Amino acid sequence: MSNSNDDAAQAPETVAAQGLGWIDTATGAVTPGIQPSSTFLRDPDNQYRRGRAYARADNPTFDQPEAVLASLEKGAAAALFASGTAAATACFLALRPGDHVVAPKVMYWSLRNWLATYARDWGLGVDFVDMTDPAALIRTMKLGKTRLVWVETPSNPLWSITDIAAVANIVHAAGARLIVDSTVATPVLTQPLTLGADIVMHSATKYLNGHSDVVAGALIARVEDDYWERIKAVRVQGGGILGSFEAWLLMRGLRTLFPRVRTAVANAAKLADALERNPQVVEVLYPGLAGFAGHDIAARQMAGGFGAMLSIRVAGGEAAAIAAAAKVKIWKRATSLGGVESLIEHRRSVEGADSPCPPDLLRLSVGIESVDDLIADLEQALAIG
Ligand SMILES: Cc1ncc(COP(=O)(O)O)c(C=O)c1O
């Protein structure tokens, strides 16, 4: 494979659509193929001059999507993982027992549960704070002990906004690192590394792949330091790697990242507007609404839109919310987010009683269908009777 484009001159839309312009030099194929081999030939003099020995350590099909993600996030390097969860947990497992970390109270629920259980059992000190409150973060930092602060913005499922630049200042003043789960913002709308984050994490299952047919994760580092090497060692030695076919599918999805995200974001903005006027909706949680707490920060930090995730709180409480979700015809009742098809979910049923998610909340992942169809379907589902 080779990189036929001059990377420095490319706009991110071009980087994504052309996969940095890589072609298969052997065949001229503009879409580099899948390399399924688990092992690579050793040279007669006992060296590995081509630089590859075994696919758990080094899979050539990762090269292009990793290079594209590093470019889109303006990082020095990227690494693919078997899932967003594998990427996220690698960041914590690369620390040492006794280290202290701070994470948001509102974040992807399954990772919050892992931090509160496994990570603590393993020996990390874990504190959860309201990450939208810088004073609370400052109070929670333990000088000399806090190694890592985790941010998710916009954060599941309330879409609260964290000021990445402000948090980065606090974190770096305490000698710690900042990692941002930017799954919902995508590199189309926010580049956390340019705002001071040290590493960006994505559940590539979501917008990066975009078609609800791959589970994958990615990390992108601002610098390739010792910590990054430890994270990569967790991937190689832990062994939970992405498959070649999934890496190739992810690259296929990345090519259309920009038009997909932009269409979904435009749909979400129109939908949020319509839902604000719906009498069956008590509250619309969407960072694009002027009245939303964190809207001003989002307007500064997110370029080109406020994401395509929103939640509504339904008049009549939990039973009414579940009943409305039962009546949709076009929206799909399913978990996950970031695919081309719109998904609706009663989130408390997923997260359980100890979640900060209110019981009357429906989470909406807005896709790229006709927004009129999406609005009409939700309005009929919400209508009483
Ligand atoms: C914001 C966010 N982060 C991380 C994850 C975990 O990713 P995965 O399901 O790919 O392990 C998810 C999954 O829903 C998510 O929504």
The ligand as a MOL file (V3000), in Angstrom:
LIG
                    3D

  0  0  0     0  0            999 V3000
M  V30 BEGIN CTAB
M  V30 COUNTS 16 16 0 0 0
M  V30 BEGIN ATOM
M  V30 1 C -20.1610 7.0730 24.6010 0
M  V30 2 C -19.7960 5.6130 24.5470 0
M  V30 3 N -18.5730 5.2440 24.9220 0
M  V30 4 C -18.2010 3.9440 24.8930 0
M  V30 5 C -19.0730 2.9510 24.5040 0
M  V30 6 C -18.6220 1.5170 24.5010 0
M  V30 7 O -18.3480 1.1040 23.1770 0
M  V30 8 P -18.4940 -0.3970 22.6500 0
M  V30 9 O -19.9310 -0.7810 22.7450 0
M  V30 10 O -17.9720 -0.3010 21.2530 0
M  V30 11 O -17.6370 -1.2440 23.5330 0
M  V30 12 C -20.3510 3.2960 24.1040 0
M  V30 13 C -21.2960 2.2350 23.6740 0
M  V30 14 O -22.4980 2.3970 23.6620 0
M  V30 15 C -20.7330 4.6570 24.1340 0
M  V30 16 O -21.9690 5.0470 23.7660 0
M  V30 END ATOM
M  V30 BEGIN BOND
M  V30 1 1 1 2
M  V30 2 1 2 3
M  V30 3 2 2 15
M  V30 4 2 3 4
M  V30 5 1 4 5
M  V30 6 1 5 6
M  V30 7 2 5 12
M  V30 8 1 6 7
M  V30 9 1 7 8
M  V30 10 2 8 9
M  V30 11 1 8 10
M  V30 12 1 8 11
M  V30 13 1 12 13
M  V30 14 1 12 15
M  V30 15 2 13 14
M  V30 16 1 15 16
M  V30 END BOND
M  V30 END CTAB
M  END
